């Protein structure tokens, strides 16, 4: 896929929709296509969080591993979603395991590259922080609803 088309794909993605073309160009400078086979991990809990994934095809689980027992899937993400926000917040460590549940095709953005561009252009930094903050809030709300399903019995 050409550099121009990666920029176009990012611009058409709902997460980045409405970003001005100069910002999309800056994002594009940190972007590359990636593929994961089913069973491969996009990242593991505790690893350096240095990537953002714009999912274009396939499904990825977000898992937590209890000290004893099998991993627990807390969310499944698919095409059109964005995965990975820990690159934005120190200490830049992944909080979950993220196995590819099927073949996954994605655009990967280098987190360090993007942080640098956000530091240099505060307008881009604001837009990125605003969008990722909304993503974190949605994921926390999803987790809250799951906890209510499990433990929400009234006394």
C-alpha positions as CSV (number, residue, x, y, z in Angstrom):
1,X,0.0,0.0,0.0
2,X,1.4,3.4,-0.9
3,X,2.2,6.2,1.5
4,X,-0.7,8.2,0.1
5,X,-3.2,5.5,0.6
6,X,-2.1,4.9,4.2
7,X,-2.8,8.6,4.8
8,X,-6.2,8.2,3.0
9,X,-7.1,5.1,5.1
10,X,-6.2,6.9,8.3
11,X,-8.3,9.9,7.3
12,X,-11.3,7.7,6.5
13,X,-11.1,5.8,9.8
14,X,-13.8,7.0,12.3
15,X,-11.1,7.5,15.0
16,X,-9.2,10.0,12.9
17,X,-12.1,11.4,11.0
18,X,-12.1,15.2,10.7
19,X,-8.3,15.6,11.3
20,X,-6.9,18.3,9.1
21,X,-4.7,16.9,6.2
22,X,-1.5,18.3,7.7
23,X,-2.2,16.2,10.9
24,X,-2.9,13.1,8.8
25,X,0.4,13.6,7.0
26,X,2.2,13.7,10.4
27,X,0.4,10.5,11.5
28,X,1.3,8.9,8.2
29,X,5.0,9.5,9.0
30,X,4.7,7.1,11.9
31,X,2.5,4.5,10.1
32,X,3.1,1.1,8.6
33,X,1.0,-1.9,7.6
34,X,1.2,-5.0,9.8
35,X,-0.2,-8.5,9.8
36,X,-0.6,-10.9,12.7
37,X,-1.5,-14.6,12.3
38,X,-4.2,-16.0,14.7
39,X,-2.5,-16.8,18.0
40,X,0.3,-14.1,17.6
41,X,0.3,-11.4,20.2
42,X,0.2,-7.7,19.2
43,X,1.5,-7.0,22.7
44,X,1.8,-8.6,26.2
45,X,1.0,-7.1,29.6
46,X,4.1,-5.4,31.0
47,X,5.9,-4.9,27.7
48,X,6.9,-1.5,26.5
49,X,3.8,0.1,25.0
50,X,5.1,1.6,21.8
51,X,2.4,1.0,19.2
52,X,-1.1,2.0,18.2
53,X,-3.1,-0.4,16.0
54,X,-5.8,0.7,13.7
55,X,-7.6,-2.6,13.0
56,X,-8.6,-3.1,9.3
57,X,-9.4,-6.8,9.4
58,X,-9.8,-9.5,12.0
59,X,-10.4,-9.7,15.7
60,X,-8.1,-9.1,18.7
61,X,-8.8,-10.1,22.3
62,X,-7.8,-7.9,25.3
63,X,-6.9,-10.4,28.1
64,X,-5.8,-10.3,31.7
65,X,-3.9,-13.2,33.2
66,X,-4.8,-14.0,36.8
67,X,-2.0,-15.4,38.9
68,X,-3.5,-18.9,38.6
69,X,-5.8,-20.0,35.8
70,X,-6.5,-19.2,32.2
71,X,-6.5,-15.7,30.8
72,X,-9.8,-13.8,30.9
73,X,-10.9,-11.9,27.8
74,X,-12.3,-8.6,28.9
75,X,-13.0,-7.2,25.4
76,X,-12.8,-8.3,21.8
77,X,-12.0,-5.6,19.2
78,X,-12.5,-5.9,15.5
79,X,-12.2,-4.0,12.2
80,X,-12.6,-0.3,12.5
81,X,-11.4,-0.1,16.1
82,X,-8.2,1.3,17.6
83,X,-6.1,-0.7,20.0
84,X,-3.4,0.5,22.3
85,X,-3.4,3.7,24.4
86,X,-0.7,3.0,26.9
87,X,1.9,4.5,24.6
88,X,0.5,7.9,25.6
89,X,0.8,7.6,29.4
90,X,4.0,7.0,31.4
91,X,5.4,4.5,32.2
92,X,4.4,3.4,28.6
93,X,3.7,-0.2,29.6
94,X,0.9,-2.5,28.2
95,X,-1.9,-3.3,30.7
96,X,-3.3,-6.3,28.8
97,X,-2.3,-9.2,26.6
98,X,-3.6,-8.7,23.0
99,X,-3.7,-12.0,21.0
100,X,-4.9,-12.0,17.4
101,X,-8.0,-14.2,17.5
102,X,-8.1,-14.4,13.7
103,X,-5.8,-13.1,10.9
104,X,-5.4,-9.4,11.7
105,X,-4.4,-6.7,9.3
106,X,-3.8,-3.3,10.8
107,X,-2.0,0.0,10.4
108,X,0.5,0.3,13.2
109,X,1.6,3.8,14.4
110,X,4.9,4.1,16.3
111,X,4.0,5.6,19.7
112,X,7.4,7.3,20.3
113,X,7.3,8.9,16.8
114,X,3.7,10.1,17.4
115,X,4.6,11.5,20.9
116,X,7.4,13.4,19.3
117,X,5.1,14.9,16.7
118,X,2.5,15.7,19.3
119,X,5.2,17.5,21.4
120,X,6.3,19.5,18.3
121,X,2.8,20.4,17.2
122,X,0.5,21.1,20.2
123,X,-2.6,21.2,17.9
124,X,-1.9,17.6,16.8
125,X,-1.1,16.7,20.5
126,X,-4.5,18.1,21.6
127,X,-6.4,16.2,19.0
128,X,-4.6,13.0,19.7
129,X,-5.0,13.3,23.5
130,X,-8.7,14.2,23.1
131,X,-9.4,11.2,20.9
132,X,-7.4,8.7,23.0
133,X,-8.9,10.1,26.2
134,X,-12.4,9.4,24.8
135,X,-11.2,5.9,23.9
136,X,-10.0,5.2,27.4
137,X,-13.3,6.5,28.8
138,X,-15.3,4.1,26.5
139,X,-13.1,1.2,27.5
140,X,-13.5,2.0,31.2
141,X,-17.3,2.3,30.8
142,X,-17.3,-1.1,29.1
143,X,-15.4,-2.6,32.0
144,X,-17.7,-1.0,34.5
145,X,-20.7,-2.6,32.7
146,X,-19.0,-6.0,32.8
147,X,-18.4,-5.6,36.5
148,X,-22.0,-4.7,37.1
149,X,-23.1,-7.8,35.2
150,X,-20.8,-9.9,37.4
151,X,-21.1,-8.3,40.8
152,X,-24.0,-5.9,40.5
153,X,-26.4,-7.7,42.8
154,X,-28.4,-5.4,45.0
155,X,-28.3,-6.0,48.8
